[in-house]
Structure formats: C-alpha cells, structure tokens
C-alpha cells in the first residue's frame, strides 16, 4: 500500500509540473545557437536578482545573408509560464521595446551568419518585480513577428532557501534515485500565508520534468520543511555522455568520421550503446550543458563554424523499442523532449539516429526513453543510461509566493545545489 501511495503522489506532482508552458522556442529557421546566461557563466541558469548588478548575456546567430533589425521585449508570467493580466508599466522600468544594436559578421567560417548579442538588464530596460519572465526577440519593431522566445528568472531574495540531496527512503529506488529536501525561512515575507507558497525543483535545467510541492511536511516557527519521503524524487541517471566539436577537422575520441566535401561538414558520432549494465564511473561533465568554444584560438562568437552532426544509438539486438520514444536530451536539443529531440529508427541499419546542426563547441547529452501512452519520467534512464544515486546532478530550487489579492507570482527565493555537496 505504501509503495502504491508513493506512485500516486509522484504521478500527481509530475503531471502538475508538466502542465507548465514551454517558453523556450525558436520560430525562425534561420536562428541558431540561442544562449542566455549570466555574463561569464554560460552553464548557469538565467537568473537575475532584483535590483542586482550582475546582468544576463543573450546571444544568437542568424543565417540570413544581411543585417536584420531585431528588437526585444520582456513579459512577466506566472509560475507555470502562463500569461497574466498585468500592464508592462507595472513590471518594467524604462522601455519595453528595445533594439539590439550589437552584432558581428561571421568570418573564416564556411557558414555565413550574423552574430547578435546584448546584456540585460540595462539602462533602457530592467524588471521591477520578481517572478518568471519570457524574453521575446522580434523583427522590425513588430511584436507579432517573433523569431524566438526564452525564459529567465528574477529573484527577490526575501526567503532563505536551504536544500539537501539524499538517497530516497523507499528501498526500491534508494540506489537509483535522488530526493531533494528543502527548508524555507519565510520570516521576511510580509503577511505570510502558508497556502500561497510553492516550491519547484528542476534537475539539470530539464524544466519539463520539474517537481512541485505546495504543502510543507513540518512548520517550525518561520521555517517550512519540505521533506516528505514521497516527494521531490528524481531519477539520478548517470554522468552525461560528451562530444568535443571544438575542431571540425581533427577527430576527437567520440567522432567516427568527418566528411568535409560539402560546404557544411558532416560529422558522424561514434555509435552509443546502453550503459544500464555498467558499473557507475564518476567523471566531470557539463550535466547536459554546452560551451561554444574552439581549439584554434579563434573568436568563438563569429568565427566558429557549424556542422551537421549525426548521433546514433544502437538498441539491444538492433530491435526498436516497442511503444516507446527515444530522445536525445540536453541543451543541444533545448532541454525539451519534442520532435527536435526525438531519435528515429532506421530499420535497414537497425539503429536510432538524429541529425543536428551544431556550432563548434563542447557538448554533453544523454538518452531518455519515454513510453508513448503512459510516459513516466521516473524511469527515464533505466534502459539507456543506467541510474545511480551517486551520480552528480545540479538542482535549481525555486520558491514562489502569491500575496493575497496579487496578480503575479513572486519568486521570493532560489537555491542552486549539487548532489555532491551538502546543505547550502
């Protein structure tokens, strides 16, 4: 009975988390390598601290052969990325239509592109309120002609958040999963009400599989404890696979073949196999992230080239997974399990393959298997990667609060923790 109850609770919270909208989308096929992160910290979550001094760097490449007039605006949304009825004058300081003036023209690279970038916030535009925001980039001052959107967060830092990664108590998953326990000190939140606070936890920037809890297990004075044994549980997975594309002419350990006959190089990655029966091996990785860089001492922003990269996964006995979809997961597919991430089975070769257009850099990725009819994110890595509670993962803990009568969800606290670390 206890195990059955646990499954019901996990299913409920997973469905709740997956109801959120996906704001990270590219609408123009000419746009590539959209990046948004704190300046100088490309692997970190795009988080701003309200009235803080550390900005975000936003950049992207455009394959159009001439300069475009691009603008950006920001939109405050609720905690699950849905629009809210609020005037932008209430959450924007300055102007909410801003031109992107900084760009570089590609040089040396075979693929021609314009590289655009800007920092935010700036003297023209900054957020007044905390919460979830969507950055929208559009053409020619026309807010309906959107080329891409991307999420970022503004934290108010009025709730002190501490979190810990533990082995789950449930014996069946104690060696394959990780549980997050969270304490939130709410003493600085005015007129606080328990039923208006929500905790959302994200593993390795996989926002679509966030876990959500709204009811604390215990309350000690002003501290809310979220440590129910059946909540905030994630499959631990394995260390991420890697691919070094810093050079498109020299084969790294993971590259099987480079074909430079076409204008855009075609790179075949060495076939991947299941790691489910292998012993856990610890090594440093990017936890699904990517770094745009090269080994030729070139300027990465506008001198790195692009390549068509073919990933191959060989299933057991070359037989496709029945009633299941295989996904290539990580920042290289926008951390989203959609058509762009889905691997396709080649019956003639007996393998799954996926082709992506990637800029020179260093990439980390994994394979996720989901049932077509009854997807269960608790079993993501069981078949493809193996799952080990010792695996190193990053977790983002977001704490939202909606004041009585308010229209927006404040992001009152945030903590970033790593499974190799302790309380933070």
Buried (B, 14 or more C-beta within 10 A) or exposed (E): EEEEEBBEBBBEBBEBBBEBBBBBBBEBEBBBBBBBBBEEEBBBBBBBBBBEEEBBBBBBBBBEEEEBEBBBBBBBBBBBBEEBEBEBEEBBBEEBBBEBEEBBEBEEBBBEBBBBBBEBBEEBBBBBBBBBBBBBBBBEEEEEEBBBBBBBBBBBBBBBBBBBBBBBEBEEBBBBBBBBBBBBBBEBBEEBEEEBBBBBBBBBBBBBBBBBBBEBBEEEEBBBBBBBBBBBBBBBBBBBBBBBBBBBEEBBEBBEEBEEEEEBBBBBBBBBBBBBEEEBEEEEBBBBBBBBBBBBEBEBBBBBBBBBBBBBBBBEEEEBBEEBBBBBBBBBBBBBBEEBBBBEBEEEEEBBBBEBEBBBBBBBBBBBBBEEEEBBBBBBBBBBBBBBBBBBBBBBBBBBBBBEEEEBBBBBBBBBBEBEEEEE
